[in-house]
Amino acid sequence: MSKKGLLIVLSGPSGVGKGTILKEFVNDPDLKLAYSVSMTTRKQRPGEVDGVNYHFVTKEEFERAKANGELLESAEFVGNYYGTPVKEVERLRKEGKNVLLEIEVQGCKQVRAKVPDALTIFIVPPSMEELEKRIRGRNTEPEEIVQERLAKASKEMEMVGQYKYVVCNDDAKLAANIIRVIIKRFMDANEE
């Protein structure tokens, strides 16, 4: 019987580079990571794959899952819902995999209430100016959404104290290596 895997929460404001950092370490076999695919009601973006990037569902399907207690955490942002299916997380952890959740700060708070020993990591930008540049650089959203994302990022930055670790993404490779070391340390502690 293998040891139950860790639950790892990775958060940070929109545009901070979570996806870029994840690509650097998510396939490292030593970390035994399993990426938990979140459920969302938002529209699929070009290049995204249902069941890989997100489980794209209707608002009714999402509300039913939430009402039935099937979500470890859930959040709403700019009219869309996001959530983590609990059954999938538990199945992966029982297989000894370290489950990685890339979620919002309000979701992390919900996870910590249910799984107090979760490893929580918050990624911060080098500056708010750099974050704005990254968000605008996407060219995927209208100005009002960009402004909402920036306002939300500012509020999220106030929540860093709720996380066990804070990592600055000035350099994605360096940030990924720091996170890799943090995860290995927790894996070793979990083995003892």
Secondary structure as a PSIPRED ss2 file (coil, helix, strand):
# PSIPRED VFORMAT (PSIPRED V4.0)

   1 M C   1.000  0.000  0.000
   2 S C   1.000  0.000  0.000
   3 K C   1.000  0.000  0.000
   4 K C   1.000  0.000  0.000
   5 G C   1.000  0.000  0.000
   6 L C   1.000  0.000  0.000
   7 L E   0.000  0.000  1.000
   8 I E   0.000  0.000  1.000
   9 V E   0.000  0.000  1.000
  10 L E   0.000  0.000  1.000
  11 S E   0.000  0.000  1.000
  12 G C   1.000  0.000  0.000
  13 P C   1.000  0.000  0.000
  14 S C   1.000  0.000  0.000
  15 G C   1.000  0.000  0.000
  16 V C   1.000  0.000  0.000
  17 G C   1.000  0.000  0.000
  18 K H   0.000  1.000  0.000
  19 G H   0.000  1.000  0.000
  20 T H   0.000  1.000  0.000
  21 I H   0.000  1.000  0.000
  22 L H   0.000  1.000  0.000
  23 K H   0.000  1.000  0.000
  24 E H   0.000  1.000  0.000
  25 F H   0.000  1.000  0.000
  26 V C   1.000  0.000  0.000
  27 N C   1.000  0.000  0.000
  28 D C   1.000  0.000  0.000
  29 P H   0.000  1.000  0.000
  30 D H   0.000  1.000  0.000
  31 L H   0.000  1.000  0.000
  32 K C   1.000  0.000  0.000
  33 L E   0.000  0.000  1.000
  34 A E   0.000  0.000  1.000
  35 Y E   0.000  0.000  1.000
  36 S C   1.000  0.000  0.000
  37 V C   1.000  0.000  0.000
  38 S C   1.000  0.000  0.000
  39 M E   0.000  0.000  1.000
  40 T E   0.000  0.000  1.000
  41 T C   1.000  0.000  0.000
  42 R C   1.000  0.000  0.000
  43 K C   1.000  0.000  0.000
  44 Q C   1.000  0.000  0.000
  45 R C   1.000  0.000  0.000
  46 P C   1.000  0.000  0.000
  47 G C   1.000  0.000  0.000
  48 E C   1.000  0.000  0.000
  49 V C   1.000  0.000  0.000
  50 D E   0.000  0.000  1.000
  51 G C   1.000  0.000  0.000
  52 V C   1.000  0.000  0.000
  53 N C   1.000  0.000  0.000
  54 Y E   0.000  0.000  1.000
  55 H E   0.000  0.000  1.000
  56 F E   0.000  0.000  1.000
  57 V C   1.000  0.000  0.000
  58 T C   1.000  0.000  0.000
  59 K H   0.000  1.000  0.000
  60 E H   0.000  1.000  0.000
  61 E H   0.000  1.000  0.000
  62 F H   0.000  1.000  0.000
  63 E H   0.000  1.000  0.000
  64 R H   0.000  1.000  0.000
  65 A H   0.000  1.000  0.000
  66 K H   0.000  1.000  0.000
  67 A H   0.000  1.000  0.000
  68 N C   1.000  0.000  0.000
  69 G C   1.000  0.000  0.000
  70 E C   1.000  0.000  0.000
  71 L E   0.000  0.000  1.000
  72 L E   0.000  0.000  1.000
  73 E E   0.000  0.000  1.000
  74 S E   0.000  0.000  1.000
  75 A E   0.000  0.000  1.000
  76 E E   0.000  0.000  1.000
  77 F E   0.000  0.000  1.000
  78 V C   1.000  0.000  0.000
  79 G C   1.000  0.000  0.000
  80 N E   0.000  0.000  1.000
  81 Y E   0.000  0.000  1.000
  82 Y E   0.000  0.000  1.000
  83 G E   0.000  0.000  1.000
  84 T E   0.000  0.000  1.000
  85 P E   0.000  0.000  1.000
  86 V H   0.000  1.000  0.000
  87 K H   0.000  1.000  0.000
  88 E H   0.000  1.000  0.000
  89 V H   0.000  1.000  0.000
  90 E H   0.000  1.000  0.000
  91 R H   0.000  1.000  0.000
  92 L H   0.000  1.000  0.000
  93 R H   0.000  1.000  0.000
  94 K H   0.000  1.000  0.000
  95 E C   1.000  0.000  0.000
  96 G C   1.000  0.000  0.000
  97 K C   1.000  0.000  0.000
  98 N E   0.000  0.000  1.000
  99 V E   0.000  0.000  1.000
 100 L E   0.000  0.000  1.000
 101 L E   0.000  0.000  1.000
 102 E E   0.000  0.000  1.000
 103 I C   1.000  0.000  0.000
 104 E C   1.000  0.000  0.000
 105 V H   0.000  1.000  0.000
 106 Q H   0.000  1.000  0.000
 107 G H   0.000  1.000  0.000
 108 C H   0.000  1.000  0.000
 109 K H   0.000  1.000  0.000
 110 Q H   0.000  1.000  0.000
 111 V H   0.000  1.000  0.000
 112 R H   0.000  1.000  0.000
 113 A H   0.000  1.000  0.000
 114 K H   0.000  1.000  0.000
 115 V C   1.000  0.000  0.000
 116 P C   1.000  0.000  0.000
 117 D C   1.000  0.000  0.000
 118 A C   1.000  0.000  0.000
 119 L E   0.000  0.000  1.000
 120 T E   0.000  0.000  1.000
 121 I E   0.000  0.000  1.000
 122 F E   0.000  0.000  1.000
 123 I E   0.000  0.000  1.000
 124 V E   0.000  0.000  1.000
 125 P C   1.000  0.000  0.000
 126 P C   1.000  0.000  0.000
 127 S C   1.000  0.000  0.000
 128 M H   0.000  1.000  0.000
 129 E H   0.000  1.000  0.000
 130 E H   0.000  1.000  0.000
 131 L H   0.000  1.000  0.000
 132 E H   0.000  1.000  0.000
 133 K H   0.000  1.000  0.000
 134 R H   0.000  1.000  0.000
 135 I H   0.000  1.000  0.000
 136 R H   0.000  1.000  0.000
 137 G H   0.000  1.000  0.000
 138 R H   0.000  1.000  0.000
 139 N C   1.000  0.000  0.000
 140 T C   1.000  0.000  0.000
 141 E C   1.000  0.000  0.000
 142 P C   1.000  0.000  0.000
 143 E H   0.000  1.000  0.000
 144 E H   0.000  1.000  0.000
 145 I H   0.000  1.000  0.000
 146 V H   0.000  1.000  0.000
 147 Q H   0.000  1.000  0.000
 148 E H   0.000  1.000  0.000
 149 R H   0.000  1.000  0.000
 150 L H   0.000  1.000  0.000
 151 A H   0.000  1.000  0.000
 152 K H   0.000  1.000  0.000
 153 A H   0.000  1.000  0.000
 154 S H   0.000  1.000  0.000
 155 K H   0.000  1.000  0.000
 156 E H   0.000  1.000  0.000
 157 M H   0.000  1.000  0.000
 158 E C   1.000  0.000  0.000
 159 M C   1.000  0.000  0.000
 160 V H   0.000  1.000  0.000
 161 G H   0.000  1.000  0.000
 162 Q H   0.000  1.000  0.000
 163 Y C   1.000  0.000  0.000
 164 K C   1.000  0.000  0.000
 165 Y E   0.000  0.000  1.000
 166 V E   0.000  0.000  1.000
 167 V E   0.000  0.000  1.000
 168 C E   0.000  0.000  1.000
 169 N C   1.000  0.000  0.000
 170 D C   1.000  0.000  0.000
 171 D C   1.000  0.000  0.000
 172 A H   0.000  1.000  0.000
 173 K H   0.000  1.000  0.000
 174 L H   0.000  1.000  0.000
 175 A H   0.000  1.000  0.000
 176 A H   0.000  1.000  0.000
 177 N H   0.000  1.000  0.000
 178 I H   0.000  1.000  0.000
 179 I H   0.000  1.000  0.000
 180 R H   0.000  1.000  0.000
 181 V H   0.000  1.000  0.000
 182 I H   0.000  1.000  0.000
 183 I H   0.000  1.000  0.000
 184 K H   0.000  1.000  0.000
 185 R H   0.000  1.000  0.000
 186 F H   0.000  1.000  0.000
 187 M H   0.000  1.000  0.000
 188 D H   0.000  1.000  0.000
 189 A H   0.000  1.000  0.000
 190 N H   0.000  1.000  0.000
 191 E H   0.000  1.000  0.000
 192 E C   1.000  0.000  0.000
